[in-house]
Amino acid sequence: MIEAKGLAKRYGDKAAVAGLSFTVRPGMVTGFLGPNGAGKTTTMRLILGLDRPTEGSVTVNGKPFSGLYSPMREVGALLDAKAVHGGRSAYNHLLCLAQTNDIPRTRVDEVLSVVGLSEVAGKRSKGFSLGMSQRLGIAATLLGDPEILMFDEPVNGLDPEGILWIRNLMKRLAAEGRTVFVSSHLMSEMENTADHLIVIGRGRLIADCSAAEFIARSAPQAVHARPPRPDALARAVAAAGGRVTITGNATPGGSAELEVHGLDPERIGDAAFAAGVPLHLLAPSRASLEEAFMELTADSVEYQGAAHESRRLAGAGRKA
Amino acid sequence: MTSVTAQPGKPAAAKRVPAVPPATRRSGFAGTLRSEFTKLSSVRSTYFTLIAFFVAGLGFAIAATAGNRVNAGHPLFDPTATSLRGAVYLGELIIVVVGALVITSEYGTRMVSTSMTAMPRRGVLYGAKAVVLACVSLAVALVTSFASFFVGQAILASTHGGASITSPNALRAVLLSAAFVTCCALLAFGLGAIIRYTAGAVTTLFGLVFLIPLLAEALPDNWFHDMARWLPGGSALEPIVSTAPVPGETFLFGPYGELAVFAGYAAVAVVIGALLFRRRDA
């Protein structure tokens, strides 16, 4: 459990994080979403006690991070996969971390095999590809078998195979009952992994809800329909209380792509059947997380654009 | 957080066997000391630098004693100092790289964030670094000082002008030389924590140890004599390597006094570094 209360961080007169409050709960993947520079990395650094908040506080399992009894057994965090001494072998890198928390050596071999780096354990990490570095960083987070895992943009720069691997790993960790907190600026990535979303923009909280709720709340539901006789369907839908907009051109056969608002697919199908209108396609169209996010952040940008200090708040995030 | 209730529509949390034995004590100094020793001993630069230190100290001892065989026996010739100057004057140039790198390499590679996540009690982390550095530096410096002394004296032996380790103050000079080099490593460590860049830390240290004493020599004699004993280098090092008071330099403290002055500079740097290490954002 991670709890932030009124968390704020200013660098000079730039606010990277401005009054964030949220809770990250166990047993699910919580996506931490926001455009580049929204303050995601800064927030994670504040959670880990790497940077000191200007205001507010954040606790991990009810304690400030530095008050943890055995930090690596409670939290595993990967902020920057390249933040390792390149001259040190993968094995020794993990060993020196394990030793700080009295974690036995045998665990180093275990996590190396979990991430598939056993063969290069003795190699200096300088020569590692980004994918290998990412795996080494993940191995470090697993050393203490922690209940809480934090990953900052873990799929950045990875190939499809690596992305799939990380995605499955995060789901597995969450299914084991752990708290998984993962940041991304890629909405599509979160759509595939996150159960819960914390969305920020310009250091402020925009949304804190389940992924499904986030989409439902921010974009109106629509249903795609492809009837061979669009006019007839439009009449039937209007009679049932819905609205129709044409989204695609009529094909030579006469069918057109329609979008129906205000009715669920069952009602549309029933109305079409009752009116004797044939249908070739009827599919609910889920707004993508991407669209939902754009819509929400557009609002926040507008709102903040009116605020006096919007210029100074803009782009105040910091990449470590 | 040991038991987790199932979320609606989600599979119940699987029972897990802990993969790591539970902590029997709070993560602290003992583990961090081992960690820091692993860090120092697992990068090549440590070995390169320490071997260079040993070779330079010993090499200088061989060259200086061999070249000064004609002076052996002269009342002003100090065979002990002749064999130790390399370990001290060259040694300090080299050991500071190790001292600074112990901390600046963490900033240079951004490893410091990872280290502080594993051990968020920064005082413990900093202290463990300082202790490991001091122990390793002292061990290598002692080996270098003794080797330089014995090899140097062996070269002088046939002239009957050499010293033995039981000669008056010879052992003191050997031990204090090693202690001085250790202080140099710690001074560089403290400056490294303050400045965070290897080049910046080493340059600052050279400025302190070489430039300031050099500039001081441009002062009028009586001013120079008043301040020379307080300088972190230059002629203030002579009493440390010598077995007898240095003729004509009576304005200096004795060997223990000069070592204490230098240790004081190192202590100030290490303490300021500690305060900044604890307070600043990583």
Interface residues (C-beta under 8 A of the other chain):
Chain A: M1 P26 G27 M28 R45 L48 G49 L50 D51 R52 N61 F65 S66 L68 Y69 S70 P71 M72 R73 V75 A77 L79 D80 K82 A83 V84 H85 G86 G87 R88 S89 N92 L95 C96 L97 Q99 T100 N101 D102 I103 P104 R107 E110 A140 L143 G144 D145 E147 I148 A175 E176 G177 T179 D195 A320
Chain B: M1 S3 V4 T5 A6 Q7 K10 P11 A13 A14 R16 P18 A19 V20 P21 P22 A23 T24 R25 R26 S27 A30 G31 T32 R34 S35 E36 T38 K39 S42 V43 R44 S45 S105 E106 T109 R110 M111 S113 T114 S115 M116 T117 A118 M119 P120 R121 R122 L125 D281 A282
